[in-house]
Amino acid sequence: MSDEESYELLGFDNVLLPVGDLGEAVGFYERAGFTVGFRLDEAGIALLKVGGETPGVLLRQEEGLGHRPPPWPSPRVWLEVPDARRAAQHLTAADVALLDPAFSVATGWTVEIADPWGNVLGFTDYSKRPELARRV
């Protein structure tokens, strides 16, 4: 195997998000529409499913991590949804605050939320570029 082959990026494994309280975090993300794949309280982790893919969003409890209100500079994890504006309606109805109203991006629309620990997740669609979407 050449050096070039040994460093090939194959895809995502999991995205890890630090949280201060695993139970509170799981409740927040369930309201946001995520399904829990597994939860191991003794290890302080829970996996949230994302579509039919094996990798997901892994919540990892970190001791002493407190709530952090927006705004702040933060990496963002954006997940594809069929309709971001409909996702915004669902999130609002589930009492999950949006950082801003849905906004236009080059491929479609996006809406972002933040969990109580400052992790920012976006829900984005490909309504302007359906050929790039996972499903049409």
C-alpha positions as CSV (number, residue, x, y, z in Angstrom):
1,M,0.0,0.0,0.0
2,S,1.4,3.4,-1.0
3,D,1.5,6.4,1.4
4,E,-1.2,8.1,-0.7
5,E,-3.6,5.1,-0.4
6,S,-3.1,4.8,3.4
7,Y,-4.4,8.4,3.9
8,E,-7.6,8.3,1.9
9,L,-10.6,9.9,3.5
10,L,-13.4,7.4,3.2
11,G,-16.2,9.3,4.9
12,F,-17.5,10.4,8.3
13,D,-17.5,8.1,11.3
14,N,-19.3,10.1,14.0
15,V,-19.5,13.8,14.9
16,L,-18.9,14.1,18.6
17,L,-20.6,16.9,20.5
18,P,-19.7,17.7,24.2
19,V,-22.7,18.1,26.5
20,G,-22.9,18.8,30.2
21,D,-25.8,16.5,31.0
22,L,-26.6,13.4,28.9
23,G,-30.2,13.1,29.8
24,E,-30.9,16.8,29.1
25,A,-29.1,16.6,25.8
26,V,-31.0,13.5,24.7
27,G,-34.3,15.2,25.5
28,F,-33.3,18.3,23.6
29,Y,-32.2,16.3,20.5
30,E,-35.3,14.1,20.6
31,R,-37.5,17.2,20.5
32,A,-35.4,18.4,17.5
33,G,-36.4,15.2,15.7
34,F,-33.4,12.9,16.3
35,T,-33.8,9.2,17.1
36,V,-31.5,7.7,19.7
37,G,-29.5,4.8,18.2
38,F,-28.1,3.8,21.6
39,R,-27.4,5.3,25.0
40,L,-24.7,4.2,27.4
41,D,-25.1,6.2,30.6
42,E,-22.2,4.5,32.3
43,A,-19.9,5.7,29.5
44,G,-21.6,9.1,29.2
45,I,-22.5,8.7,25.5
46,A,-25.5,8.5,23.3
47,L,-25.6,8.1,19.5
48,L,-28.2,10.0,17.5
49,K,-29.2,8.5,14.2
50,V,-28.8,10.5,11.0
51,G,-30.8,9.0,8.1
52,G,-30.0,5.4,7.2
53,E,-26.3,5.9,7.7
54,T,-24.3,4.0,10.3
55,P,-22.4,7.1,11.6
56,G,-24.3,9.6,13.6
57,V,-24.1,12.4,16.1
58,L,-22.4,11.2,19.2
59,L,-23.2,13.1,22.4
60,R,-20.4,12.8,25.0
61,Q,-20.9,14.0,28.5
62,E,-18.1,16.2,29.8
63,E,-17.9,17.0,33.5
64,G,-18.2,20.6,34.4
65,L,-19.5,21.8,31.0
66,G,-22.1,24.4,31.6
67,H,-24.8,26.0,29.4
68,R,-23.5,28.6,26.9
69,P,-26.0,31.0,25.4
70,P,-25.7,32.2,21.8
71,P,-24.2,33.9,19.9
72,W,-20.6,32.6,19.7
73,P,-18.1,31.5,17.1
74,S,-18.6,27.7,16.7
75,P,-18.1,25.0,14.2
76,R,-21.4,24.0,12.6
77,V,-22.6,20.6,11.6
78,W,-25.2,20.8,8.9
79,L,-27.5,17.8,8.1
80,E,-29.5,17.4,4.9
81,V,-33.3,17.5,5.2
82,P,-35.9,17.4,2.4
83,D,-37.2,20.9,3.3
84,A,-35.4,23.2,5.8
85,R,-38.3,25.6,6.1
86,R,-40.6,22.7,7.1
87,A,-37.9,21.6,9.6
88,A,-38.0,25.1,11.0
89,Q,-41.7,24.8,11.6
90,H,-41.2,21.4,13.3
91,L,-38.4,22.7,15.5
92,T,-40.4,25.8,16.6
93,A,-43.5,23.6,17.3
94,A,-41.3,21.3,19.4
95,D,-40.1,24.4,21.5
96,V,-36.5,24.2,20.0
97,A,-35.4,27.8,19.4
98,L,-33.9,28.7,16.0
99,L,-30.8,30.8,16.0
100,D,-32.3,32.8,13.1
101,P,-35.2,32.3,10.7
102,A,-34.5,29.9,7.7
103,F,-32.0,31.6,5.4
104,S,-31.2,31.1,1.7
105,V,-27.9,29.4,0.8
106,A,-26.5,28.5,-2.7
107,T,-28.1,25.0,-2.7
108,G,-31.4,25.8,-1.0
109,W,-32.5,26.8,2.6
110,T,-30.9,26.3,6.0
111,V,-32.1,26.7,9.6
112,E,-29.8,26.4,12.6
113,I,-30.3,25.5,16.3
114,A,-28.0,25.5,19.2
115,D,-28.1,23.0,22.1
116,P,-27.6,24.3,25.7
117,W,-23.9,23.7,25.5
118,G,-23.2,25.8,22.4
119,N,-23.2,23.1,19.7
120,V,-24.7,24.4,16.5
121,L,-26.5,22.2,14.1
122,G,-28.0,23.2,10.8
123,F,-30.7,21.6,8.8
124,T,-30.2,22.3,5.1
125,D,-32.0,21.3,1.9
126,Y,-31.1,21.2,-1.8
127,S,-34.2,22.8,-3.2
128,K,-32.1,25.0,-5.5
129,R,-29.8,22.2,-6.6
130,P,-31.9,19.0,-6.4
131,E,-29.4,17.1,-8.5
132,L,-27.0,17.2,-5.4
133,A,-29.6,15.9,-3.0
134,R,-29.5,12.4,-1.5
135,R,-33.0,11.9,-2.9
136,V,-35.1,13.8,-5.3
